[in-house]
């Protein structure tokens, strides 16, 4: 039996969850090494090859893993959907994509 969680309201944590999660994903050594850097390197390879880089295709799994890891590390919730709305996830994708694409265009992640 598969259970589907539907959370309609997220917690107000008193800080910018998107910014804090973004900083965590970049600065946690294990997460960065295993998840973040490989995703950025893949985006850089696509960009170098002249292929279109779709932010949601490239970053959705990374953001899902980042939200889960962040919740576990800081014991915020049993399931990240209790903390993150879809808007939060989309904002996180947009933030990471815009910041990292600037670096990729300057030659980072080669």
PDB file as gemmi writes it, atoms N, CA and C in Angstrom:
CRYST1    1.000    1.000    1.000  90.00  90.00  90.00 P 1                      
ATOM      1  N   UNK A   1       0.844  -1.181   0.000  1.00  0.00           N  
ATOM      2  CA  UNK A   1       0.000   0.000   0.000  1.00  0.00           C  
ATOM      3  C   UNK A   1       0.890   1.245   0.000  1.00  0.00           C  
ATOM      4  N   UNK A   2       0.610   2.168  -0.884  1.00  0.00           N  
ATOM      5  CA  UNK A   2       1.352   3.412  -0.982  1.00  0.00           C  
ATOM      6  C   UNK A   2       0.528   4.507  -0.336  1.00  0.00           C  
ATOM      7  N   UNK A   3       1.174   5.231   0.579  1.00  0.00           N  
ATOM      8  CA  UNK A   3       0.476   6.346   1.221  1.00  0.00           C  
ATOM      9  C   UNK A   3       0.952   7.646   0.580  1.00  0.00           C  
ATOM     10  N   UNK A   4       0.020   8.502   0.250  1.00  0.00           N  
ATOM     11  CA  UNK A   4       0.341   9.795  -0.328  1.00  0.00           C  
ATOM     12  C   UNK A   4       0.049  10.855   0.717  1.00  0.00           C  
ATOM     13  N   UNK A   5       1.053  11.684   0.964  1.00  0.00           N  
ATOM     14  CA  UNK A   5       0.905  12.752   1.944  1.00  0.00           C  
ATOM     15  C   UNK A   5       0.427  14.001   1.233  1.00  0.00           C  
ATOM     16  N   UNK A   6      -0.571  14.623   1.776  1.00  0.00           N  
ATOM     17  CA  UNK A   6      -0.996  15.909   1.251  1.00  0.00           C  
ATOM     18  C   UNK A   6      -0.951  16.904   2.398  1.00  0.00           C  
ATOM     19  N   UNK A   7      -0.036  17.802   2.300  1.00  0.00           N  
ATOM     20  CA  UNK A   7       0.135  18.830   3.316  1.00  0.00           C  
ATOM     21  C   UNK A   7      -0.296  20.154   2.687  1.00  0.00           C  
ATOM     22  N   UNK A   8      -1.218  20.813   3.290  1.00  0.00           N  
ATOM     23  CA  UNK A   8      -1.733  22.042   2.702  1.00  0.00           C  
ATOM     24  C   UNK A   8      -1.093  23.281   3.306  1.00  0.00           C  
ATOM     25  N   UNK A   9      -0.517  23.169   4.460  1.00  0.00           N  
ATOM     26  CA  UNK A   9       0.065  24.328   5.110  1.00  0.00           C  
ATOM     27  C   UNK A   9       1.449  23.963   5.616  1.00  0.00           C  
ATOM     28  N   UNK A  10       2.419  24.839   5.393  1.00  0.00           N  
ATOM     29  CA  UNK A  10       3.766  24.581   5.874  1.00  0.00           C  
ATOM     30  C   UNK A  10       4.016  25.393   7.135  1.00  0.00           C  
ATOM     31  N   UNK A  11       5.036  25.004   7.864  1.00  0.00           N  
ATOM     32  CA  UNK A  11       5.380  25.691   9.101  1.00  0.00           C  
ATOM     33  C   UNK A  11       6.031  27.040   8.815  1.00  0.00           C  
ATOM     34  N   UNK A  12       5.765  28.031   9.668  1.00  0.00           N  
ATOM     35  CA  UNK A  12       6.485  29.301   9.605  1.00  0.00           C  
ATOM     36  C   UNK A  12       7.628  29.192  10.602  1.00  0.00           C  
ATOM     37  N   UNK A  13       8.843  29.174  10.080  1.00  0.00           N  
ATOM     38  CA  UNK A  13      10.011  28.937  10.925  1.00  0.00           C  
ATOM     39  C   UNK A  13      10.657  30.216  11.445  1.00  0.00           C  
ATOM     40  N   UNK A  14      10.223  31.366  10.958  1.00  0.00           N  
ATOM     41  CA  UNK A  14      10.786  32.622  11.446  1.00  0.00           C  
ATOM     42  C   UNK A  14      12.072  33.031  10.748  1.00  0.00           C  
ATOM     43  N   UNK A  15      12.428  32.376   9.645  1.00  0.00           N  
ATOM     44  CA  UNK A  15      13.595  32.765   8.859  1.00  0.00           C  
ATOM     45  C   UNK A  15      13.328  32.383   7.406  1.00  0.00           C  
ATOM     46  N   UNK A  16      14.178  32.862   6.515  1.00  0.00           N  
ATOM     47  CA  UNK A  16      13.997  32.583   5.089  1.00  0.00           C  
ATOM     48  C   UNK A  16      14.460  31.164   4.793  1.00  0.00           C  
ATOM     49  N   UNK A  17      13.517  30.274   4.684  1.00  0.00           N  
ATOM     50  CA  UNK A  17      13.799  28.853   4.492  1.00  0.00           C  
ATOM     51  C   UNK A  17      14.545  28.587   3.191  1.00  0.00           C  
ATOM     52  N   UNK A  18      14.171  29.276   2.129  1.00  0.00           N  
ATOM     53  CA  UNK A  18      14.815  29.073   0.832  1.00  0.00           C  
ATOM     54  C   UNK A  18      16.285  29.475   0.906  1.00  0.00           C  
ATOM     55  N   UNK A  19      16.571  30.649   1.439  1.00  0.00           N  
ATOM     56  CA  UNK A  19      17.963  31.089   1.556  1.00  0.00           C  
ATOM     57  C   UNK A  19      18.764  30.166   2.456  1.00  0.00           C  
ATOM     58  N   UNK A  20      18.203  29.786   3.574  1.00  0.00           N  
ATOM     59  CA  UNK A  20      18.925  28.944   4.524  1.00  0.00           C  
ATOM     60  C   UNK A  20      19.214  27.562   3.923  1.00  0.00           C  
ATOM     61  N   UNK A  21      18.256  27.016   3.209  1.00  0.00           N  
ATOM     62  CA  UNK A  21      18.454  25.708   2.577  1.00  0.00           C  
ATOM     63  C   UNK A  21      19.515  25.801   1.490  1.00  0.00           C  
ATOM     64  N   UNK A  22      19.489  26.875   0.733  1.00  0.00           N  
ATOM     65  CA  UNK A  22      20.488  27.086  -0.315  1.00  0.00           C  
ATOM     66  C   UNK A  22      21.895  27.150   0.283  1.00  0.00           C  
ATOM     67  N   UNK A  23      22.048  27.875   1.354  1.00  0.00           N  
ATOM     68  CA  UNK A  23      23.349  27.980   2.033  1.00  0.00           C  
ATOM     69  C   UNK A  23      23.771  26.614   2.561  1.00  0.00           C  
ATOM     70  N   UNK A  24      22.842  25.884   3.155  1.00  0.00           N  
ATOM     71  CA  UNK A  24      23.136  24.547   3.663  1.00  0.00           C  
ATOM     72  C   UNK A  24      23.642  23.637   2.542  1.00  0.00           C  
ATOM     73  N   UNK A  25      22.932  23.643   1.417  1.00  0.00           N  
ATOM     74  CA  UNK A  25      23.285  22.747   0.319  1.00  0.00           C  
ATOM     75  C   UNK A  25      24.687  23.033  -0.217  1.00  0.00           C  
ATOM     76  N   UNK A  26      25.080  24.288  -0.211  1.00  0.00           N  
ATOM     77  CA  UNK A  26      26.420  24.664  -0.691  1.00  0.00           C  
ATOM     78  C   UNK A  26      27.506  24.433   0.357  1.00  0.00           C  
ATOM     79  N   UNK A  27      27.156  24.553   1.611  1.00  0.00           N  
ATOM     80  CA  UNK A  27      28.184  24.551   2.659  1.00  0.00           C  
ATOM     81  C   UNK A  27      28.320  23.258   3.456  1.00  0.00           C  
ATOM     82  N   UNK A  28      27.350  22.371   3.386  1.00  0.00           N  
ATOM     83  CA  UNK A  28      27.498  21.091   4.068  1.00  0.00           C  
ATOM     84  C   UNK A  28      28.448  20.235   3.224  1.00  0.00           C  
ATOM     85  N   UNK A  29      29.613  19.885   3.762  1.00  0.00           N  
ATOM     86  CA  UNK A  29      30.626  19.194   2.946  1.00  0.00           C  
ATOM     87  C   UNK A  29      30.136  17.899   2.306  1.00  0.00           C  
ATOM     88  N   UNK A  30      29.418  17.093   3.044  1.00  0.00           N  
ATOM     89  CA  UNK A  30      28.958  15.818   2.502  1.00  0.00           C  
ATOM     90  C   UNK A  30      27.898  16.016   1.427  1.00  0.00           C  
ATOM     91  N   UNK A  31      26.924  16.882   1.697  1.00  0.00           N  
ATOM     92  CA  UNK A  31      25.880  17.118   0.708  1.00  0.00           C  
ATOM     93  C   UNK A  31      26.474  17.738  -0.552  1.00  0.00           C  
ATOM     94  N   UNK A  32      27.345  18.696  -0.379  1.00  0.00           N  
ATOM     95  CA  UNK A  32      27.954  19.360  -1.532  1.00  0.00           C  
ATOM     96  C   UNK A  32      28.713  18.350  -2.396  1.00  0.00           C  
ATOM     97  N   UNK A  33      29.530  17.536  -1.759  1.00  0.00           N  
ATOM     98  CA  UNK A  33      30.376  16.589  -2.492  1.00  0.00           C  
ATOM     99  C   UNK A  33      29.549  15.517  -3.208  1.00  0.00           C  
ATOM    100  N   UNK A  34      28.538  14.998  -2.534  1.00  0.00           N  
ATOM    101  CA  UNK A  34      27.778  13.876  -3.097  1.00  0.00           C  
ATOM    102  C   UNK A  34      26.626  14.296  -4.003  1.00  0.00           C  
ATOM    103  N   UNK A  35      26.040  15.456  -3.760  1.00  0.00           N  
ATOM    104  CA  UNK A  35      24.828  15.845  -4.486  1.00  0.00           C  
ATOM    105  C   UNK A  35      24.992  17.134  -5.307  1.00  0.00           C  
ATOM    106  N   UNK A  36      25.432  18.195  -4.638  1.00  0.00           N  
ATOM    107  CA  UNK A  36      25.413  19.521  -5.245  1.00  0.00           C  
ATOM    108  C   UNK A  36      26.424  19.651  -6.385  1.00  0.00           C  
ATOM    109  N   UNK A  37      27.689  19.342  -6.104  1.00  0.00           N  
ATOM    110  CA  UNK A  37      28.723  19.492  -7.125  1.00  0.00           C  
ATOM    111  C   UNK A  37      28.433  18.649  -8.371  1.00  0.00           C  
ATOM    112  N   UNK A  38      28.053  17.372  -8.232  1.00  0.00           N  
ATOM    113  CA  UNK A  38      27.753  16.600  -9.446  1.00  0.00           C  
ATOM    114  C   UNK A  38      26.615  17.211 -10.283  1.00  0.00           C  
ATOM    115  N   UNK A  39      25.610  17.768  -9.628  1.00  0.00           N  
ATOM    116  CA  UNK A  39      24.509  18.397 -10.368  1.00  0.00           C  
ATOM    117  C   UNK A  39      24.996  19.639 -11.112  1.00  0.00           C  
ATOM    118  N   UNK A  40      25.852  20.426 -10.469  1.00  0.00           N  
ATOM    119  CA  UNK A  40      26.381  21.626 -11.124  1.00  0.00           C  
ATOM    120  C   UNK A  40      27.326  21.250 -12.263  1.00  0.00           C  
ATOM    121  N   UNK A  41      28.130  20.229 -12.067  1.00  0.00           N  
ATOM    122  CA  UNK A  41      29.043  19.772 -13.120  1.00  0.00           C  
ATOM    123  C   UNK A  41      28.246  19.285 -14.331  1.00  0.00           C  
ATOM    124  N   UNK A  42      27.146  18.612 -14.098  1.00  0.00           N  
ATOM    125  CA  UNK A  42      26.282  18.146 -15.178  1.00  0.00           C  
ATOM    126  C   UNK A  42      25.686  19.330 -15.946  1.00  0.00           C  
ATOM    127  N   UNK A  43      25.238  20.349 -15.214  1.00  0.00           N  
ATOM    128  CA  UNK A  43      24.713  21.547 -15.863  1.00  0.00           C  
ATOM    129  C   UNK A  43      25.805  22.227 -16.676  1.00  0.00           C  
ATOM    130  N   UNK A  44      27.011  22.290 -16.138  1.00  0.00           N  
ATOM    131  CA  UNK A  44      28.133  22.915 -16.845  1.00  0.00           C  
ATOM    132  C   UNK A  44      28.456  22.151 -18.120  1.00  0.00           C  
ATOM    133  N   UNK A  45      28.414  20.833 -18.063  1.00  0.00           N  
ATOM    134  CA  UNK A  45      28.664  20.008 -19.250  1.00  0.00           C  
ATOM    135  C   UNK A  45      27.609  20.277 -20.324  1.00  0.00           C  
ATOM    136  N   UNK A  46      26.356  20.372 -19.908  1.00  0.00           N  
ATOM    137  CA  UNK A  46      25.277  20.656 -20.858  1.00  0.00           C  
ATOM    138  C   UNK A  46      25.486  22.021 -21.510  1.00  0.00           C  
ATOM    139  N   UNK A  47      25.827  22.997 -20.682  1.00  0.00           N  
ATOM    140  CA  UNK A  47      26.048  24.359 -21.185  1.00  0.00           C  
ATOM    141  C   UNK A  47      27.227  24.382 -22.161  1.00  0.00           C  
ATOM    142  N   UNK A  48      28.313  23.719 -21.814  1.00  0.00           N  
ATOM    143  CA  UNK A  48      29.505  23.673 -22.674  1.00  0.00           C  
ATOM    144  C   UNK A  48      29.213  23.000 -24.013  1.00  0.00           C  
ATOM    145  N   UNK A  49      28.330  22.013 -23.982  1.00  0.00           N  
ATOM    146  CA  UNK A  49      27.977  21.289 -25.204  1.00  0.00           C  
ATOM    147  C   UNK A  49      26.936  22.038 -26.040  1.00  0.00           C  
ATOM    148  N   UNK A  50      26.483  23.186 -25.547  1.00  0.00           N  
ATOM    149  CA  UNK A  50      25.503  23.973 -26.270  1.00  0.00           C  
ATOM    150  C   UNK A  50      24.086  23.452 -26.153  1.00  0.00           C  
ATOM    151  N   UNK A  51      23.865  22.548 -25.215  1.00  0.00           N  
ATOM    152  CA  UNK A  51      22.521  22.001 -25.006  1.00  0.00           C  
ATOM    153  C   UNK A  51      21.725  22.941 -24.101  1.00  0.00           C  
ATOM    154  N   UNK A  52      20.399  22.978 -24.271  1.00  0.00           N  
ATOM    155  CA  UNK A  52      19.588  23.808 -23.373  1.00  0.00           C  
ATOM    156  C   UNK A  52      19.615  23.235 -21.954  1.00  0.00           C  
ATOM    157  N   UNK A  53      19.690  24.122 -20.989  1.00  0.00           N  
ATOM    158  CA  UNK A  53      19.741  23.713 -19.582  1.00  0.00           C  
ATOM    159  C   UNK A  53      18.405  24.075 -18.946  1.00  0.00           C  
ATOM    160  N   UNK A  54      17.578  23.063 -18.701  1.00  0.00           N  
ATOM    161  CA  UNK A  54      16.260  23.257 -18.096  1.00  0.00           C  
ATOM    162  C   UNK A  54      16.414  23.196 -16.579  1.00  0.00           C  
ATOM    163  N   UNK A  55      16.115  24.298 -15.923  1.00  0.00           N  
ATOM    164  CA  UNK A  55      16.347  24.393 -14.479  1.00  0.00           C  
ATOM    165  C   UNK A  55      15.616  23.314 -13.692  1.00  0.00           C  
ATOM    166  N   UNK A  56      14.366  23.070 -14.024  1.00  0.00           N  
ATOM    167  CA  UNK A  56      13.592  22.090 -13.249  1.00  0.00           C  
ATOM    168  C   UNK A  56      14.056  20.666 -13.514  1.00  0.00           C  
ATOM    169  N   UNK A  57      14.383  20.349 -14.756  1.00  0.00           N  
ATOM    170  CA  UNK A  57      14.885  19.007 -15.044  1.00  0.00           C  
ATOM    171  C   UNK A  57      16.224  18.761 -14.357  1.00  0.00           C  
ATOM    172  N   UNK A  58      17.064  19.774 -14.346  1.00  0.00           N  
ATOM    173  CA  UNK A  58      18.400  19.625 -13.774  1.00  0.00           C  
ATOM    174  C   UNK A  58      18.422  19.653 -12.252  1.00  0.00           C  
ATOM    175  N   UNK A  59      17.499  20.387 -11.650  1.00  0.00           N  
ATOM    176  CA  UNK A  59      17.627  20.660 -10.214  1.00  0.00           C  
ATOM    177  C   UNK A  59      16.520  20.108  -9.320  1.00  0.00           C  
ATOM    178  N   UNK A  60      15.450  19.577  -9.878  1.00  0.00           N  
ATOM    179  CA  UNK A  60      14.343  19.097  -9.039  1.00  0.00           C  
ATOM    180  C   UNK A  60      14.777  18.007  -8.068  1.00  0.00           C  
ATOM    181  N   UNK A  61      15.502  17.018  -8.549  1.00  0.00           N  
ATOM    182  CA  UNK A  61      15.957  15.931  -7.668  1.00  0.00           C  
ATOM    183  C   UNK A  61      16.932  16.445  -6.624  1.00  0.00           C  
ATOM    184  N   UNK A  62      17.828  17.343  -7.040  1.00  0.00           N  
ATOM    185  CA  UNK A  62      18.784  17.930  -6.100  1.00  0.00           C  
ATOM    186  C   UNK A  62      18.053  18.668  -4.986  1.00  0.00           C  
ATOM    187  N   UNK A  63      17.067  19.465  -5.351  1.00  0.00           N  
ATOM    188  CA  UNK A  63      16.311  20.233  -4.355  1.00  0.00           C  
ATOM    189  C   UNK A  63      15.525  19.300  -3.440  1.00  0.00           C  
ATOM    190  N   UNK A  64      14.925  18.262  -3.992  1.00  0.00           N  
ATOM    191  CA  UNK A  64      14.211  17.296  -3.147  1.00  0.00           C  
ATOM    192  C   UNK A  64      15.150  16.663  -2.124  1.00  0.00           C  
ATOM    193  N   UNK A  65      16.324  16.255  -2.585  1.00  0.00           N  
ATOM    194  CA  UNK A  65      17.314  15.653  -1.671  1.00  0.00           C  
ATOM    195  C   UNK A  65      17.808  16.678  -0.665  1.00  0.00           C  
ATOM    196  N   UNK A  66      17.994  17.910  -1.114  1.00  0.00           N  
ATOM    197  CA  UNK A  66      18.441  18.969  -0.209  1.00  0.00           C  
ATOM    198  C   UNK A  66      17.428  19.272   0.871  1.00  0.00           C  
ATOM    199  N   UNK A  67      16.157  19.320   0.517  1.00  0.00           N  
ATOM    200  CA  UNK A  67      15.093  19.574   1.499  1.00  0.00           C  
ATOM    201  C   UNK A  67      15.025  18.442   2.522  1.00  0.00           C  
ATOM    202  N   UNK A  68      15.129  17.215   2.032  1.00  0.00           N  
ATOM    203  CA  UNK A  68      15.100  16.059   2.931  1.00  0.00           C  
ATOM    204  C   UNK A  68      16.299  16.077   3.876  1.00  0.00           C  
ATOM    205  N   UNK A  69      17.466  16.318   3.327  1.00  0.00           N  
ATOM    206  CA  UNK A  69      18.690  16.336   4.125  1.00  0.00           C  
ATOM    207  C   UNK A  69      18.664  17.461   5.165  1.00  0.00           C  
ATOM    208  N   UNK A  70      18.194  18.631   4.761  1.00  0.00           N  
ATOM    209  CA  UNK A  70      18.097  19.786   5.658  1.00  0.00           C  
ATOM    210  C   UNK A  70      17.162  19.473   6.827  1.00  0.00           C  
ATOM    211  N   UNK A  71      16.009  18.895   6.526  1.00  0.00           N  
ATOM    212  CA  UNK A  71      15.055  18.545   7.583  1.00  0.00           C  
ATOM    213  C   UNK A  71      15.638  17.523   8.549  1.00  0.00           C  
ATOM    214  N   UNK A  72      16.355  16.539   8.024  1.00  0.00           N  
ATOM    215  CA  UNK A  72      16.967  15.517   8.877  1.00  0.00           C  
ATOM    216  C   UNK A  72      18.073  16.110   9.740  1.00  0.00           C  
ATOM    217  N   UNK A  73      18.931  16.917   9.129  1.00  0.00           N  
ATOM    218  CA  UNK A  73      20.064  17.485   9.863  1.00  0.00           C  
ATOM    219  C   UNK A  73      19.599  18.366  11.020  1.00  0.00           C  
ATOM    220  N   UNK A  74      18.567  19.167  10.781  1.00  0.00           N  
ATOM    221  CA  UNK A  74      18.105  20.109  11.801  1.00  0.00           C  
ATOM    222  C   UNK A  74      16.835  19.650  12.505  1.00  0.00           C  
ATOM    223  N   UNK A  75      16.438  18.393  12.267  1.00  0.00           N  
ATOM    224  CA  UNK A  75      15.296  17.785  12.940  1.00  0.00           C  
ATOM    225  C   UNK A  75      14.053  18.685  12.893  1.00  0.00           C  
ATOM    226  N   UNK A  76      13.728  19.140  11.686  1.00  0.00           N  
ATOM    227  CA  UNK A  76      12.593  20.052  11.510  1.00  0.00           C  
ATOM    228  C   UNK A  76      11.263  19.341  11.349  1.00  0.00           C  
ATOM    229  N   UNK A  77      11.287  18.206  10.673  1.00  0.00           N  
ATOM    230  CA  UNK A  77      10.041  17.487  10.411  1.00  0.00           C  
ATOM    231  C   UNK A  77      10.377  16.072   9.966  1.00  0.00           C  
ATOM    232  N   UNK A  78       9.403  15.190  10.115  1.00  0.00           N  
ATOM    233  CA  UNK A  78       9.606  13.814   9.652  1.00  0.00           C  
ATOM    234  C   UNK A  78       9.589  13.745   8.137  1.00  0.00           C  
ATOM    235  N   UNK A  79       8.838  14.636   7.518  1.00  0.00           N  
ATOM    236  CA  UNK A  79       8.750  14.660   6.059  1.00  0.00           C  
ATOM    237  C   UNK A  79       8.922  16.101   5.590  1.00  0.00           C  
ATOM    238  N   UNK A  80       9.735  16.347   4.565  1.00  0.00           N  
ATOM    239  CA  UNK A  80       9.984  17.727   4.125  1.00  0.00           C  
ATOM    240  C   UNK A  80       8.735  18.473   3.652  1.00  0.00           C  
ATOM    241  N   UNK A  81       7.691  17.757   3.243  1.00  0.00           N  
ATOM    242  CA  UNK A  81       6.462  18.432   2.825  1.00  0.00           C  
ATOM    243  C   UNK A  81       5.779  19.158   3.980  1.00  0.00           C  
ATOM    244  N   UNK A  82       6.168  18.832   5.199  1.00  0.00           N  
ATOM    245  CA  UNK A  82       5.638  19.533   6.368  1.00  0.00           C  
ATOM    246  C   UNK A  82       6.275  20.914   6.510  1.00  0.00           C  
ATOM    247  N   UNK A  83       7.403  21.117   5.855  1.00  0.00           N  
ATOM    248  CA  UNK A  83       8.155  22.365   5.973  1.00  0.00           C  
ATOM    249  C   UNK A  83       8.158  23.144   4.660  1.00  0.00           C  
ATOM    250  N   UNK A  84       8.348  22.450   3.549  1.00  0.00           N  
ATOM    251  CA  UNK A  84       8.503  23.089   2.245  1.00  0.00           C  
ATOM    252  C   UNK A  84       7.222  23.000   1.419  1.00  0.00           C  
ATOM    253  N   UNK A  85       6.780  24.136   0.910  1.00  0.00           N  
ATOM    254  CA  UNK A  85       5.678  24.151  -0.054  1.00  0.00           C  
ATOM    255  C   UNK A  85       6.280  23.975  -1.447  1.00  0.00           C  
ATOM    256  N   UNK A  86       5.431  23.762  -2.437  1.00  0.00           N  
ATOM    257  CA  UNK A  86       5.922  23.680  -3.813  1.00  0.00           C  
ATOM    258  C   UNK A  86       6.519  25.020  -4.227  1.00  0.00           C  
ATOM    259  N   UNK A  87       5.976  26.095  -3.731  1.00  0.00           N  
ATOM    260  CA  UNK A  87       6.530  27.427  -4.024  1.00  0.00           C  
ATOM    261  C   UNK A  87       7.938  27.559  -3.470  1.00  0.00           C  
ATOM    262  N   UNK A  88       8.181  27.026  -2.270  1.00  0.00           N  
ATOM    263  CA  UNK A  88       9.528  27.049  -1.692  1.00  0.00           C  
ATOM    264  C   UNK A  88      10.504  26.280  -2.577  1.00  0.00           C  
ATOM    265  N   UNK A  89      10.087  25.106  -3.023  1.00  0.00           N  
ATOM    266  CA  UNK A  89      10.947  24.270  -3.872  1.00  0.00           C  
ATOM    267  C   UNK A  89      11.241  24.966  -5.199  1.00  0.00           C  
ATOM    268  N   UNK A  90      10.218  25.567  -5.800  1.00  0.00           N  
ATOM    269  CA  UNK A  90      10.416  26.282  -7.061  1.00  0.00           C  
ATOM    270  C   UNK A  90      11.340  27.482  -6.866  1.00  0.00           C  
ATOM    271  N   UNK A  91      11.169  28.194  -5.756  1.00  0.00           N  
ATOM    272  CA  UNK A  91      12.034  29.344  -5.469  1.00  0.00           C  
ATOM    273  C   UNK A  91      13.478  28.897  -5.264  1.00  0.00           C  
ATOM    274  N   UNK A  92      13.658  27.756  -4.629  1.00  0.00           N  
ATOM    275  CA  UNK A  92      14.998  27.214  -4.409  1.00  0.00           C  
ATOM    276  C   UNK A  92      15.642  26.835  -5.740  1.00  0.00           C  
ATOM    277  N   UNK A  93      14.881  26.203  -6.619  1.00  0.00           N  
ATOM    278  CA  UNK A  93      15.391  25.868  -7.954  1.00  0.00           C  
ATOM    279  C   UNK A  93      15.795  27.139  -8.695  1.00  0.00           C  
ATOM    280  N   UNK A  94      14.927  28.141  -8.679  1.00  0.00           N  
ATOM    281  CA  UNK A  94      15.211  29.392  -9.378  1.00  0.00           C  
ATOM    282  C   UNK A  94      16.451  30.087  -8.814  1.00  0.00           C  
ATOM    283  N   UNK A  95      16.576  30.096  -7.500  1.00  0.00           N  
ATOM    284  CA  UNK A  95      17.715  30.748  -6.841  1.00  0.00           C  
ATOM    285  C   UNK A  95      19.026  30.046  -7.213  1.00  0.00           C  
ATOM    286  N   UNK A  96      19.063  28.750  -7.052  1.00  0.00           N  
ATOM    287  CA  UNK A  96      20.279  27.987  -7.355  1.00  0.00           C  
ATOM    288  C   UNK A  96      20.626  28.127  -8.834  1.00  0.00           C  
ATOM    289  N   UNK A  97      19.626  27.985  -9.695  1.00  0.00           N  
ATOM    290  CA  UNK A  97      19.875  28.046 -11.131  1.00  0.00           C  
ATOM    291  C   UNK A  97      20.449  29.395 -11.538  1.00  0.00           C  
ATOM    292  N   UNK A  98      19.843  30.470 -11.090  1.00  0.00           N  
ATOM    293  CA  UNK A  98      20.316  31.798 -11.501  1.00  0.00           C  
ATOM    294  C   UNK A  98      21.723  32.079 -10.969  1.00  0.00           C  
ATOM    295  N   UNK A  99      21.987  31.705  -9.734  1.00  0.00           N  
ATOM    296  CA  UNK A  99      23.308  31.955  -9.151  1.00  0.00           C  
ATOM    297  C   UNK A  99      24.376  31.076  -9.790  1.00  0.00           C  
ATOM    298  N   UNK A 100      24.074  29.818  -9.985  1.00  0.00           N  
ATOM    299  CA  UNK A 100      25.077  28.894 -10.510  1.00  0.00           C  
ATOM    300  C   UNK A 100      25.309  29.055 -12.005  1.00  0.00           C  
ATOM    301  N   UNK A 101      24.282  29.403 -12.765  1.00  0.00           N  
ATOM    302  CA  UNK A 101      24.486  29.599 -14.205  1.00  0.00           C  
ATOM    303  C   UNK A 101      25.442  30.758 -14.468  1.00  0.00           C  
ATOM    304  N   UNK A 102      25.410  31.776 -13.634  1.00  0.00           N  
ATOM    305  CA  UNK A 102      26.378  32.875 -13.772  1.00  0.00           C  
ATOM    306  C   UNK A 102      27.797  32.345 -13.610  1.00  0.00           C  
ATOM    307  N   UNK A 103      28.003  31.486 -12.614  1.00  0.00           N  
ATOM    308  CA  UNK A 103      29.327  30.910 -12.387  1.00  0.00           C  
ATOM    309  C   UNK A 103      29.718  29.952 -13.511  1.00  0.00           C  
ATOM    310  N   UNK A 104      28.772  29.178 -13.984  1.00  0.00           N  
ATOM    311  CA  UNK A 104      29.039  28.230 -15.065  1.00  0.00           C  
ATOM    312  C   UNK A 104      29.468  28.990 -16.324  1.00  0.00           C  
ATOM    313  N   UNK A 105      28.809  30.090 -16.616  1.00  0.00           N  
ATOM    314  CA  UNK A 105      29.162  30.883 -17.794  1.00  0.00           C  
ATOM    315  C   UNK A 105      30.560  31.490 -17.664  1.00  0.00           C  
ATOM    316  N   UNK A 106      31.034  31.635 -16.424  1.00  0.00           N  
ATOM    317  CA  UNK A 106      32.388  32.167 -16.184  1.00  0.00           C  
ATOM    318  C   UNK A 106      33.430  31.052 -16.121  1.00  0.00           C  
ATOM    319  N   UNK A 107      32.991  29.791 -16.319  1.00  0.00           N  
ATOM    320  CA  UNK A 107      33.950  28.696 -16.387  1.00  0.00           C  
ATOM    321  C   UNK A 107      34.054  27.817 -15.143  1.00  0.00           C  
ATOM    322  N   UNK A 108      33.183  28.006 -14.175  1.00  0.00           N  
ATOM    323  CA  UNK A 108      33.203  27.157 -12.982  1.00  0.00           C  
ATOM    324  C   UNK A 108      32.704  25.749 -13.306  1.00  0.00           C  
ATOM    325  N   UNK A 109      33.061  24.801 -12.465  1.00  0.00           N  
ATOM    326  CA  UNK A 109      32.622  23.398 -12.528  1.00  0.00           C  
ATOM    327  C   UNK A 109      33.160  22.664 -13.752  1.00  0.00           C  
ATOM    328  N   UNK A 110      34.334  23.055 -14.205  1.00  0.00           N  
ATOM    329  CA  UNK A 110      34.954  22.324 -15.331  1.00  0.00           C  
ATOM    330  C   UNK A 110      35.929  21.313 -14.827  1.00  0.00           C  
TER     331      UNK A 110                                                      
END                                                                             
